[in-house]
Amino acid sequence: MMKKVAIYLFFLIFSGHLFAQEPNSEVKEIKKVFIDNLLSKMTLQEKAGQLRLISVGGDLTLDKVLDKIEAGEIGGIFNTVVEPDLSQMQERALKSPNKIPLFFGFDIIHGHRTIFPINLGIASTWDRSAIAKAAEVSADEATSDGLNITWAPMVDITRDPRWGRVSEGFGEDPYLTSEVGRIFVEKMQKQSLADKKSLVTSVKHFALYGAVEAGREYNSTDMSERKMFQEYLVPYKAAIDAGSRAVMVSLVSVNGIPATGNHWLLTEVLRNQWHFDGVVVSDHGAIRELINHGVASDPKDAVRVAIKAGIDISMNDEYFLQFLPELVEEGAITEDEINQACRHVLELKYDMGLFSDPNRNLDPKLDIDTMFADNRLHREEARDVARRSIVLLKNENEILPLAKNKKIAVIGPLADSKRDILGSWSGAGRANLAVTPLEGIKNAVKNPESISYAFGANLSDDENLYRFLNLYGETTKFDNRPADKMIAEAVKIAKKADIVIAFVGEAEGMAHESSSRTDLSLQATQKQLIKAMKKTGKPLIIVLMNGRPLTLSEEYAQADAMLETWFLGTEGGNAIADVLFGNYNPSGKLPMSFPYNVGQIPVYYSHLNTGRPRGTENMGKYTTSYFDSPNEPLFPFGFGLSYTNFAMDFSLSSTKMNRDGEIIVTVNVENTGNREGMQTVQLYLQDVTASVSRPVKELIGFDNITLKPHTKGQVKFVIKYDMLKFWNNKMQYVAEPGKFNVYIGSDSTTQDKQTFTLLD
């Protein structure tokens, strides 16, 4: 039997049939036999090596790494994205005792060579085709560079914009985040991992990283099991159900137990309940940090805790090779536990096709200049996704779009910054290839000389902020001129113009990992600049560049028009110009609520009701409210204006629904304005009475419709029984009979509702 299996295995590998999209039982058995055979030949030291993810750098030079690879001490490499280094490393892996190929990983969060908008921007498109385009191009570029796996998508739900990594996520809502994450997984991994354009995804950060207390990076999280499963765990589950073959674990503690050492989270939930059979990867340095968390006494104990919890791969490993064999010899862990982790890694490499083609997409002849060449970029796709990400927040007296023959003063510290337009975690993108807003505006107008520019003000006058931003090299420049002289220059230019466009917000490093903030307002220098521009009496357009919701009530009052553009990536400047001049009608919608002030945080649309809701009659002041601030955000979730107007009405196919039935929601949409535009129709649901308190609204669907002026169209949604389920008072996932309110609108504040009843 074994001989027949071996012959069949040889045939499948070299005929190219081994890696079918849907492997049948025979193919699965072939894979099992292959892995079993390989494991039987590996030493404990080599097995530990497969669980190590290493980055070249510092004392760990390329030569040292090559020697360790050949010795079978490294299973994967991350952060190397250039040739011939990749090919050299794979060549040495094939000289290791069992010739096990490496995989190569990199953070491809919102683009690889071509940088797309930050993830908050991608989510702002609310457009599945645009999301798919960003994911697909990113994977195609990355695999063309020989990469196999990425540490994305990040699907951490967050409702606290003080957290710096808000910029990497898709916002506050479980459904929207799940949809974006699902699309990223499907479009990056393709239908088969053996596809040469397949990039394995590592959904992260499992779990609850976005719920850190006070929005402070690496802080702890504490949450009820119901809230976890009902809201915060939903996007991870969606990505895993979509087929993500890897999971990266969060750096935080979850209900007192660090995620990296949390057996309940990594084994009971992820493996046993969700049936995840891929690879679990620790975050950078997380094994060592178990000591700081206070759940491991020393490095060897930290390794034991991590393996017992369910970690397969140690990122930037320091200890696995050193302590795993020793722990097995002492009986603290079993070799079966090491075999199980190693099997997960080997199966992933097998399914990637690395055993049959270890050099897929590797080309040692590629040089740096060729790899980073402009002609490798997907500029058209980047520009299209970027302009769909822009959210129009205000347009007083229809000042936008602008005529292309106007004299325009472009003002602000971000208006001509190539580095900042890319945003945080911009992969292998090169700032010199990016288009700034100033360049984009000049590209768009009839006479570039009609555009004047002034820096206007530094991002901040806080020296500590600049030290923080430039800690690892200068990324944010400081202009040493006196502040009053810079503003005077900007005022002089503004007075000669017809329109002033002020680009303000954050440096990309202010919206990054380990960039938590307590104050979400614009820096004082930028506030002074905006006040000076307002005093000129010229129409003022404020264009925001930022990686999180900011508190903008003062600026909103000052602006004649306001655009949220986030950090738009390689083609950001051209995309902004497309919207400013009407070549594209803005269609973006906010994926997070914008608070009036930090005192409201967390502020999000899908909150639970209370026994004393605001607005209740005859209750005087004793309702859930502030006496010094509104409850509502400045800009609600799902909000975004257009250069045209839309009217909507809707109907339900029935007012009653059985367990095996469905309700069709038909939405009539009319473009009542004079421009073609796209509207995102949003479907919300409220479970009116249940065994536990339910949110006032929950997004359960959305779709886009593009209409020419004064034309009508329809959007249809189907509400099914499973969409009504929730975790009840006994932590059972059920739908309970009763009334449900259906809301249709253009944002989460919609009150347009109809009701149906779920029958028992």
Secondary structure, DSSP 8 states (H G I E B T S, - for coil): -HHHHHHHHHHHHHHT-SS-SS--HHHHHHHHHHHHHHHHH--HHHHHHHTEEE--BTTB-HHHHHHHHHTT--SEEES---TTHHHHHHHHHTTSTT----EEEE--SSBSSSB---HHHHHHT--HHHHHHHHHHHHHHHHHTT--EE---B------TTSGGGGGS--S-HHHHHHHHHHHHHHHH-S-TTSTT--EEEEEEETTGGG-GGG-TT--B---HHHIIIIITHHHHHHHHTT--EEEE-SSEETTEEGGG-HIIIIIIIIIIT---SEEE--TTHHHHHHHHTS-SSHHHHHHHHHHHT--BEET-SSHHHHHHHHHHHTSS-HHHHHHHHHHHHHHHHHHTTTT-TTTT--TT--HHHHT-GGG--HHHHHHHHHHH-EEEEEGGG--S--TTS-EEEESTTTT-HHHHH-SS-TT--GGG---HHHHHHHHSS-GGGEEEE--S-S-S-HHHHHHHTTTS--S----S-HHHHHHHHHHHHHTSSEEEEEEE--GGGSSTT---S--S--HHHHHHHHHHHHTTS-EEEEEE-SS----HHHHHH-SEEEE-----TTHHHHHHHHHTTSS------SS-B-SSGGG-S--TT-B--SS-TT-TT-TT-SS--SSS-SS-SB-TT--B-SS-EEEEEEES-SEE-TT-EEEEEEEEEE-SSS-EEEEEEEEEEE-S-SS--BS-EEEEEEEEEE-TT-EEEEEEEEEGGGG-EE-TTS-EE--SEEEEEEEESSTT---EEEEEE--
